[in-house]
Amino acid sequence: MADTTNITECDTPRTQRLRIAALLVLLAASRLLALDHPAPIRGDEERFAAGAQWAAARWHAEPAGAYPVHHPGYPLWILLALPLHLAGLPPTASFMAWSVAASLIEPLILYRLAARFLSPAAAWWLAMAYGVSPVYWFLSATGLNYVAGSTIATGVALLALKSLEPARGDSRSLAAAAALCAVGVGLRPDVLLWIGPLLLWAARRRGRAACLVSAAALAFAALAWSMVIAGVYATGGDAAADGGPRLTHTIQKVLATSVFQLGLIDGLLRNAVKLIAVLGWSFGVGALIVAAAGASAMRRRGDASRVEGRPPAAFMILWIAPALAFNLFIHMTEPGHAIWHLPPLYLLAGALVARAWRASSARWLAVFAAASALQFALYPWSAASTGAKRILDAKVAYMSRCGLRQIDQREQIHQPGDIWRTRAHDIPD
């Protein structure tokens, strides 16, 4: 396993606290720039709001009808919003509050993770670059649960890695990772698919018994949450009979975009293009910095003195591969589907920059962060765009402050399948 010496030990405790405080303050201030937008921004957010209202009606013992959220129901997400909604916040604002909170926590987790491989300053700027990346910043200001799910996944990754470090690895970190993943299944069941393999790999590195216990815990969590979900849909009447959400419809929508249904061109290639477009918009100018770092690292690959601690290869592969395989071969429709790739890719980007330009890595990552912030804050999105800019604005550039503030106008320049239509677009929502 690669050296994972905690480079943050070069910082004094006071400096570490100041870095963390600065990161939280700056990210919190940035979030205030993006909250003044029309809501809900899309159908899923609207269904979550209906779910919060349904839960509030049930809390007050009032007739609520069938559960309105599409499968798999996301019961923990609804439950988290309930207290805020009961306290007086509008439903969507209740979810947005949790998204903002998660978007402050995850960059901090990434900072602690990156500091195991990068200098403290480089790790800080990497976390900042991630926190202000356009896709992440956009999703953090919505009532969608992608940022909250990603925060759980990144937390599991950090705990799994800590469980393997000789200086501090123990069963408590592994148990905490399993518990966090088990809780996350109620928020987004796909968390189990994206981060579960990494967790089980870490558990297996600690021994067969630890792996079996972890697998049993995750299986129990999946079963328990599936029972909760089944119970929720069984409450208040027959959802399918009332025209409500149906599990078969959700499965049909997911599989309809797969390579097995659409083939290599409309399936695999289209999914790949969408994923690359979203990731490209998220990295922005940073992609040029990473590409230049890669070229520089290749030229200097024989210079052993430039090698810093690097994330274990198996760790990174198992963090990225499950979601990547799903997005490419099965389903890639929303920007939120790409969020599972962003933390490991940003970590890899930071490691590459540090390998190429060790002495100036923090400065290059600061440029990365500044470019990301400017891209989100200043991009001139417009519903009146034409030509190539219309395509950019309709497909990915709406994930900007100006685009978010005019999100209710996006449909004027975008319709699903307006450029690359497939059979999947004929399935009703």
N, C-alpha and C positions, 0 to 999 in steps of 0.2 A: 504494500500500500504506500502511496506517495506520502511525503512528509506533510503533516498537517499541523505543524507547530503554530500555536496561537500568536500571531504577530502582534495582536493588540497588547500583549504583555510588554511591548516596548513603550507603550503609553503609560502615563501615570493614571491611577484611578480618577483623579480630578479631570484630566484631559479627556478620558473616555466619557465621563459624564457630560462634559461640555460638548463633545461631538454629538452625543445622543440628543442632548437638549436642542442643539442648533438644528439637527436634522428634523426633529419633531416640529419645532417652531416654524421653520421654513416651509415644510410640507403642509402644515396646517394653514399657514397664510396662503399658500398656493391654492388650496382647495376652495377658499372663499371666492376666488376669481371665477370659479366654474359652476357655482350652485344656482345662479340666476338664469335658469333655462326653463322652457316649457316642459311640463310633465303630464302624463307619462311619455317617455320617449319612444316606446314601442309596445307591442302587444303583451310581451311577457311581463313588463313592469305593470301594465294595467291589470293583468291577472293576479300578480302578487298583491296589488292594492285591494282587489276584490277578496283575496284570501285573508288579508288582515281584517277587513270588515266582517267577513264570515266568522273569523275567530272571535272578534269582539262581540258579535251577536250571540255566539255560543256562550261566551263568558257571562253575558247578561241574561242567559236563559231565554233568549228571544228566538223566534223562528229564523233559520238561516238558510234552509234549502240545501242543495248539494254543494259539495266542496268545489270551488270554481277554478282552482289552479290545475294546470295540465300536469299529467304524469311526468316524473315521479312524485310530484306534490311538494317537495322541499319543505317538510313540516317544521324543521328547526328554524329555517329562515322566517317562516310565518310566525313562529313562536317568539323569536327574538324581537320582531317588530311589534308584537301585541302590547307589551307594557308601555312603549312609547306612544302607540296609538291610543291606548286607554287614557294616557296622561294628557292627551289633547293634540298631539301632532297629527297632521294628515297622514293617511296610509303611506303614500309614496315617500314623504319626508321621513317617516319612521325607518324605512329601508335605507334611504340615502344616508341617514345618520350612521348606520352600521357600516355602510360602504366606505364612508369617509374615515371612520375609526379604523377599519381594517387597512385602509390605504396608508395610514400612519404607522401601523404596526409592521406590515410586511417589509417595507424598505429597511426598517430597523433590524428585522431578522436577517435580511440579505446582507446588511452591513456586518453583523456578527459572523455570518457564514463566510463572507468574502475576506474578512480580516484574518481568517485562518490561512489564507494563501497570498494576500496582498499586504502592502504597507498600510498602516492605519489611515493615512490621508487618501490613498487610492481607493481603499474600501469604502470610505465615506463618500467620495465623489461618485463611485459606482452606484451606491445605494441612492444617492440623489438623482443620478441620471435615470435610474429605473423609476423612481417616484414621480418624476416629471415627464416620463416618456408619454407621447400623445395617446396611445391606446390605453395605457394604465390610468393616466390622469382623467381621460374621458369616462372610463368605466367607474372610477372612484366617485364621480359626481352623480351617479344614477342609483336607482333602486334595484338594479340587477345584482345577483349574488356571485358574480364571477370573482370580484376582488376578494370577497370574504373566503370563498373556496380556495383561491390561490394562496391566501395568507395561511390557511390551515396546511396546505400542501408544502409550502416553504418551511413552515414550522416543523413539520414532520421530517423534512429533509435535514434540517439543522440538528434536530434531536437524534436522528439516526446516525449522522456523522459523529456527533459527540459520543455516542455509545461505543464507537470504535476507537476512540483516542486513548492511548495507554495512560496518559496523565490524568484523565478525568472520566474515562469510559466506565460505566457501571450499568447495572440492570435498571436503575431509576430512569436514565435517559431513554432507554429502549421502551420501558413501560409507559413513560410519558408520551413517546411517539405513537405507540399503539393506541393509547387512550385518546390522544388528539385526533388520530385518524378515525377512530370509532365514532367520536362525536361528529366529525366532519361528514360522515355518511348521511347524517340527518339533514345537513345543510345542502350538500350536493352529493348524491350517491356516486357520481363518477370520480370523486376524490379517491375512492377505494381503488379504482382501476388505474388512475394516473400515478399515485404515490405508493400504493400497496406493494408493488413489486420491489421498489427500493427499500421499503421498510422490512420486507421479508428477507431481502439480501443481507441487510445489516444484522437482522436477527440470526440468520444462518451463520454469519461470521462469528457470532458469539456462542454458537453451539446448536446442536440439533434440538435440544430441549427448548431453548429460547425461541427457535423458529416455530416449533409446534405450538407453543403457548401463544405466540403472536398471531399465528394463522388462526388458531381457535378463537382468539379474542375478536379478530376482524370478521370471522364467519358469524360469530354470535351477534356482533353489532349489525351486520347486514341483515340477519334474520330478524332481529328486534325492530330495526327501523322499517323493514318491509311489512311487519305486522302493524306498526303504527300507521304506515301509509295506507294499508288495506283498511284499517279501522276508520281512518279519516274519510276515505272515499265511501265507506258504507254508512256514514252518518248523514242524516238529513235527506235521505231519499236516493233513488237510483240515478246517478249522474248521467249514465249513458242514455237512459230513457228520457231524461230531461234535456237532452242535447248537450250535456256537459262534457268534460274531458274524458276521453277513452284511451286506455292503455294501447289498444291496437292501433289507434291513429298516431300516437306518439312514435311507436315502433316503425310504423309505415313511413312517417316523415324522416326518421333517422336513416333507415335503410334505403330510402328512395334515392339518396345522393351517392350511394356506395358504388365502388367499382364493379361489384357483382350485379348491380341493377343497370348501371349506365355504361359499363365498359371502361377501357383505358383512356379514351379521349374525354368523354363527358363526365366520367367518374374520377379516375385517378388524376388526370392532367388538370381538370378544372379545380378539383380540391387543392392541388398543389399550387396553382396560380393564385387562388384566393388566400391561401395560407401565406405564401411568399409576399403578396401585396400587403397584407395586414402587418406582418413582421417588418417589412421594409418601411412602412409608414411609421411604425413604432420606433425603429432605430434612426430613421432620417439620416442626417449628416453623420451621425455616429457610425453608420454602416461604412462610410468612406474611411473613417478613422480606424475601424477594426480591419478593413481590407488592407490599409497601408501597414498596420501593425503586423498583419499576417505575412505580408511580403517582406517586411524587415526581419521578422522572426525566422523566416525561411533562409534568408541570406546569412543570418548569424547563428544558425542552429548548431554549429560546432563550438560556439563560445560557451563553455560550461559555466563560466562565472556569471552569466546573465540569467541562469535558470533560477526562478523562485519556486516556492512551494506550489504545487499544482493539484487541482482536485483529482481524486482517484478516477481513473477512466471508467471503471465499472459503475461507480457512483453516478457519474454524469450520464452515461448511456442509459441506465435504468431510470433516471429522472426524466429524460427526454423521450425515450423510445416509445413507451406505451401510448402517450397522447399523440405523438407524431404518426404512429401507425394507424390510430383511429381516425385522425383528421385526414390522412391521405387516402386511406382505403374505404372508410365508412362515411364520415360526416364532417363537413366543414362549411358552415353557412354564416356564422356570426363572428364578429371580431373577438367576442368573449371566448370563443373556442381556442383562440391562439394564446390566451393569457397563460396557459399551463406551460408554454415553451419559454416565456419571457424570463423568469428568474434564472433558470439554468443557462440560457443563452447569454444573459447579461453577465453572469459569473464567468462563463467562458470568454466573453469579450474582454472583461477586466484582466483575466489571466493572460490573454494574448497580448494586450497592451503592455502589461507589466513585463512580459518576457521580451518584447521588442524594445521597449524604452524604459528600462527599470528606473533610472534616475528621474525621469520626467513623466512617469506614468500617471501620477496624480494630476499634473497639469493637463495632460491629454484627456483624462476622464472628466476634468472640470470643463473643458471645451465641449465634450460630449454632452454633459448635463446642461450647459448653457444653450447649446444648439437645440436640444430637445425642448427646453422651456420656451424658447423663442418660437419654435415651430408651432407648438400648441397655442401659445398666447397670441401670436400675431398673424397666423395664416389667414389670408383674406377669403374665407369661404363665402360663396354666394349662390343663391338659387338661380341667378341669372347667368351662370357660367355657360360657356359654349365650347365646342370642340374638345380638345384633349383635357382642358381644365374641368369641363363638365363631367367627364368620366372620372377624373381624379376626385372631384368634389363629391360625386354621387357614391363612389365605391369606398373610399377610405378617408378622404380629407375632411369629411364632416366630423371626424374625431379630432376636433380642435375647439378652442373656446368659442370662436365665431360660429362654427358649425353647430355646436351644442346649443348656443343661444338661439339658433334658428332651426332647431331640429324638426320643428313642426312644418318646415318648408321643404324638407329634404325630398319628399315624394314628388315635388314638382320636377325634379331632374333625375329621379331614380325610381325604377320599377323593377321588382325581382325578375331576373332573366331578360332584361332589356338589351343585353349585349350577347350573352351566351346562354341561350335558353335550352333547357332539357326537359325530359318528361317529369322530373321532380317538381317543376313549377306548376304543373296541372293539378297537384294534390291540394285541396283546400286546407286552410289553416284551422 
